[in-house]
Amino acid sequence: VRLFFSMKSYDTRDYNWVDYVRMGIPCFIGALLFCGYSQATLCNHLHFVDVTMLATTASRPELPPRDEIWKKTPTAARFAAISAGGWGASYGLTLFCMTFFEPGCQRGLCISLMILCVWW
C-alpha cells in the first residue's frame, strides 16, 4: 500500500515545547468536538436539550425530562440543532486532521479557536 502523502517532508526537529502545545491544543479540542457532536448528531439527539449532560444544575432541579423537552421542541429548531451538530463535528474533524495533513498550520488553528471563543 503506497501512501499519497508523506510527513517526512516537514522537518520537526527544531520544535520546542510551544510548538508541541500549539499542535496539541487544536488536535485535542478537535477530537473532543468531533466525538461529542458526532455522537449527539448521529446517535442521540436528546443530548442537544439535556442540560445535565456535562454538569448538574443547581438552580432549577425541577426541569422536565429531556424526552419531553425534545418532543415539545419545534421541528425547525430540531433541524437547526442537528444541522449545527453536523457543522460542529465537521469543524472538530478539520481541526484534528489539519494538524496531521497540513503541518505548520498550528498557529492559524489556534487563532481560529480564539476567534471562535470571542464569537461565542
Phi and psi restraints in degrees (value plus and minus 20) as a CYANA .aco file:
   2 ARG   PHI    -124.0   -84.0
   2 ARG   PSI     109.9   149.9
   3 LEU   PHI    -104.7   -64.7
   3 LEU   PSI     122.8   162.8
   4 PHE   PHI    -110.6   -70.6
   4 PHE   PSI     -18.1    21.9
   5 PHE   PHI    -155.2  -115.2
   5 PHE   PSI     140.6   180.6
   6 SER   PHI    -160.1  -120.1
   6 SER   PSI     110.4   150.4
   7 MET   PHI    -106.2   -66.2
   7 MET   PSI     -27.6    12.4
   8 LYS   PHI     -91.1   -51.1
   8 LYS   PSI     -40.4    -0.4
   9 SER   PHI     -93.9   -53.9
   9 SER   PSI     -38.1     1.9
  10 TYR   PHI    -121.7   -81.7
  10 TYR   PSI      97.5   137.5
  11 ASP   PHI    -105.4   -65.4
  11 ASP   PSI      99.9   139.9
  12 THR   PHI    -132.2   -92.2
  12 THR   PSI      -2.5    37.5
  13 ARG   PHI     -88.7   -48.7
  13 ARG   PSI     -47.7    -7.7
  14 ASP   PHI    -116.4   -76.4
  14 ASP   PSI      -1.9    38.1
  15 TYR   PHI     -89.1   -49.1
  15 TYR   PSI     121.3   161.3
  16 ASN   PHI    -132.9   -92.9
  16 ASN   PSI    -192.3  -152.3
  17 TRP   PHI     -86.7   -46.7
  17 TRP   PSI     -48.6    -8.6
  18 VAL   PHI     -85.9   -45.9
  18 VAL   PSI     -60.9   -20.9
  19 ASP   PHI     -85.7   -45.7
  19 ASP   PSI     -58.7   -18.7
  20 TYR   PHI     -89.3   -49.3
  20 TYR   PSI     -54.8   -14.8
  21 VAL   PHI     -88.1   -48.1
  21 VAL   PSI     -61.7   -21.7
  22 ARG   PHI     -81.3   -41.3
  22 ARG   PSI     -51.4   -11.4
  23 MET   PHI    -101.8   -61.8
  23 MET   PSI     -52.3   -12.3
  24 GLY   PHI     -95.8   -55.8
  24 GLY   PSI     -55.5   -15.5
  25 ILE   PHI     -83.3   -43.3
  25 ILE   PSI     -74.8   -34.8
  26 PRO   PHI     -83.3   -43.3
  26 PRO   PSI     -54.0   -14.0
  27 CYS   PHI     -84.8   -44.8
  27 CYS   PSI     -66.2   -26.2
  28 PHE   PHI     -87.7   -47.7
  28 PHE   PSI     -67.3   -27.3
  29 ILE   PHI     -86.2   -46.2
  29 ILE   PSI     -58.1   -18.1
  30 GLY   PHI     -82.8   -42.8
  30 GLY   PSI     -63.7   -23.7
  31 ALA   PHI     -84.6   -44.6
  31 ALA   PSI     -60.1   -20.1
  32 LEU   PHI     -84.5   -44.5
  32 LEU   PSI     -66.6   -26.6
  33 LEU   PHI     -83.2   -43.2
  33 LEU   PSI     -64.1   -24.1
  34 PHE   PHI     -82.8   -42.8
  34 PHE   PSI     -67.0   -27.0
  35 CYS   PHI     -84.8   -44.8
  35 CYS   PSI     -64.6   -24.6
  36 GLY   PHI     -86.5   -46.5
  36 GLY   PSI     -70.3   -30.3
  37 TYR   PHI     -92.1   -52.1
  37 TYR   PSI     -54.1   -14.1
  38 SER   PHI     -85.3   -45.3
  38 SER   PSI     -62.7   -22.7
  39 GLN   PHI     -84.3   -44.3
  39 GLN   PSI     -62.4   -22.4
  40 ALA   PHI     -90.5   -50.5
  40 ALA   PSI     -57.4   -17.4
  41 THR   PHI     -96.1   -56.1
  41 THR   PSI     -63.3   -23.3
  42 LEU   PHI    -112.8   -72.8
  42 LEU   PSI     -51.0   -11.0
  43 CYS   PHI    -130.8   -90.8
  43 CYS   PSI     -65.5   -25.5
  44 ASN   PHI    -160.0  -120.0
  44 ASN   PSI      75.3   115.3
  45 HIS   PHI     -88.0   -48.0
  45 HIS   PSI     -36.5     3.5
  46 LEU   PHI     -88.2   -48.2
  46 LEU   PSI     -36.7     3.3
  47 HIS   PHI     -85.5   -45.5
  47 HIS   PSI     -41.1    -1.1
  48 PHE   PHI     -92.1   -52.1
  48 PHE   PSI     -42.0    -2.0
  49 VAL   PHI    -133.8   -93.8
  49 VAL   PSI     -19.2    20.8
  50 ASP   PHI    -106.6   -66.6
  50 ASP   PSI      88.3   128.3
  51 VAL   PHI     -98.1   -58.1
  51 VAL   PSI     -35.6     4.4
  52 THR   PHI    -118.9   -78.9
  52 THR   PSI      -4.7    35.3
  53 MET   PHI     -85.8   -45.8
  53 MET   PSI     -63.7   -23.7
  54 LEU   PHI    -119.0   -79.0
  54 LEU   PSI     -51.0   -11.0
  55 ALA   PHI    -175.7  -135.7
  55 ALA   PSI     133.9   173.9
  56 THR   PHI    -102.2   -62.2
  56 THR   PSI     129.7   169.7
  57 THR   PHI    -111.0   -71.0
  57 THR   PSI     116.9   156.9
  58 ALA   PHI    -116.4   -76.4
  58 ALA   PSI     -42.7    -2.7
  59 SER   PHI    -105.6   -65.6
  59 SER   PSI     -55.7   -15.7
  60 ARG   PHI    -152.0  -112.0
  60 ARG   PSI      58.1    98.1
  61 PRO   PHI     -96.0   -56.0
  61 PRO   PSI     -26.3    13.7
  62 GLU   PHI    -112.6   -72.6
  62 GLU   PSI       2.9    42.9
  63 LEU   PHI     -85.1   -45.1
  63 LEU   PSI     124.7   164.7
  64 PRO   PHI     -88.5   -48.5
  64 PRO   PSI     141.4   181.4
  65 PRO   PHI     -80.3   -40.3
  65 PRO   PSI     134.4   174.4
  66 ARG   PHI     -85.2   -45.2
  66 ARG   PSI     -46.8    -6.8
  67 ASP   PHI     -81.7   -41.7
  67 ASP   PSI     -63.9   -23.9
  68 GLU   PHI     -87.3   -47.3
  68 GLU   PSI     -59.7   -19.7
  69 ILE   PHI     -82.3   -42.3
  69 ILE   PSI     -63.7   -23.7
  70 TRP   PHI     -87.3   -47.3
  70 TRP   PSI     -56.1   -16.1
  71 LYS   PHI     -87.3   -47.3
  71 LYS   PSI     -53.5   -13.5
  72 LYS   PHI    -104.2   -64.2
  72 LYS   PSI     -30.2     9.8
  73 THR   PHI     -90.7   -50.7
  73 THR   PSI     112.2   152.2
  74 PRO   PHI     -81.0   -41.0
  74 PRO   PSI     132.4   172.4
  75 THR   PHI     -80.6   -40.6
  75 THR   PSI     -59.6   -19.6
  76 ALA   PHI     -84.0   -44.0
  76 ALA   PSI     -57.6   -17.6
  77 ALA   PHI     -90.1   -50.1
  77 ALA   PSI     -56.0   -16.0
  78 ARG   PHI     -82.3   -42.3
  78 ARG   PSI     -67.2   -27.2
  79 PHE   PHI     -80.8   -40.8
  79 PHE   PSI     -61.7   -21.7
  80 ALA   PHI     -84.9   -44.9
  80 ALA   PSI     -59.8   -19.8
  81 ALA   PHI     -85.5   -45.5
  81 ALA   PSI     -64.0   -24.0
  82 ILE   PHI     -88.7   -48.7
  82 ILE   PSI     -58.6   -18.6
  83 SER   PHI     -84.7   -44.7
  83 SER   PSI     -63.1   -23.1
  84 ALA   PHI     -84.3   -44.3
  84 ALA   PSI     -54.5   -14.5
  85 GLY   PHI     -84.0   -44.0
  85 GLY   PSI     -58.3   -18.3
  86 GLY   PHI     -85.0   -45.0
  86 GLY   PSI     -60.1   -20.1
  87 TRP   PHI     -88.0   -48.0
  87 TRP   PSI     -56.9   -16.9
  88 GLY   PHI     -83.9   -43.9
  88 GLY   PSI     -60.8   -20.8
  89 ALA   PHI     -85.9   -45.9
  89 ALA   PSI     -58.9   -18.9
  90 SER   PHI     -85.0   -45.0
  90 SER   PSI     -62.3   -22.3
  91 TYR   PHI     -83.9   -43.9
  91 TYR   PSI     -61.9   -21.9
  92 GLY   PHI     -83.4   -43.4
  92 GLY   PSI     -61.2   -21.2
  93 LEU   PHI     -86.6   -46.6
  93 LEU   PSI     -56.3   -16.3
  94 THR   PHI     -84.9   -44.9
  94 THR   PSI     -64.9   -24.9
  95 LEU   PHI     -79.2   -39.2
  95 LEU   PSI     -65.0   -25.0
  96 PHE   PHI     -86.4   -46.4
  96 PHE   PSI     -68.4   -28.4
  97 CYS   PHI     -93.9   -53.9
  97 CYS   PSI     -52.1   -12.1
  98 MET   PHI     -85.9   -45.9
  98 MET   PSI     -46.9    -6.9
  99 THR   PHI     -87.5   -47.5
  99 THR   PSI     -42.6    -2.6
 100 PHE   PHI    -118.3   -78.3
 100 PHE   PSI     -64.7   -24.7
 101 PHE   PHI    -109.7   -69.7
 101 PHE   PSI     -33.5     6.5
 102 GLU   PHI    -153.4  -113.4
 102 GLU   PSI      49.8    89.8
 103 PRO   PHI     -80.2   -40.2
 103 PRO   PSI     123.4   163.4
 104 GLY   PHI      77.4   117.4
 104 GLY   PSI     -23.1    16.9
 105 CYS   PHI    -116.8   -76.8
 105 CYS   PSI     -10.5    29.5
 106 GLN   PHI     -80.6   -40.6
 106 GLN   PSI     -60.0   -20.0
 107 ARG   PHI     -82.8   -42.8
 107 ARG   PSI     -63.7   -23.7
 108 GLY   PHI     -83.9   -43.9
 108 GLY   PSI     -57.7   -17.7
 109 LEU   PHI     -87.7   -47.7
 109 LEU   PSI     -59.6   -19.6
 110 CYS   PHI     -84.7   -44.7
 110 CYS   PSI     -57.3   -17.3
 111 ILE   PHI     -86.1   -46.1
 111 ILE   PSI     -59.6   -19.6
 112 SER   PHI     -85.9   -45.9
 112 SER   PSI     -54.0   -14.0
 113 LEU   PHI     -86.7   -46.7
 113 LEU   PSI     -58.5   -18.5
 114 MET   PHI     -85.1   -45.1
 114 MET   PSI     -63.0   -23.0
 115 ILE   PHI     -84.4   -44.4
 115 ILE   PSI     -58.9   -18.9
 116 LEU   PHI     -81.2   -41.2
 116 LEU   PSI     -61.6   -21.6
 117 CYS   PHI     -86.9   -46.9
 117 CYS   PSI     -56.7   -16.7
 118 VAL   PHI     -87.5   -47.5
 118 VAL   PSI     -62.4   -22.4
 119 TRP   PHI     -89.2   -49.2
 119 TRP   PSI     -47.8    -7.8
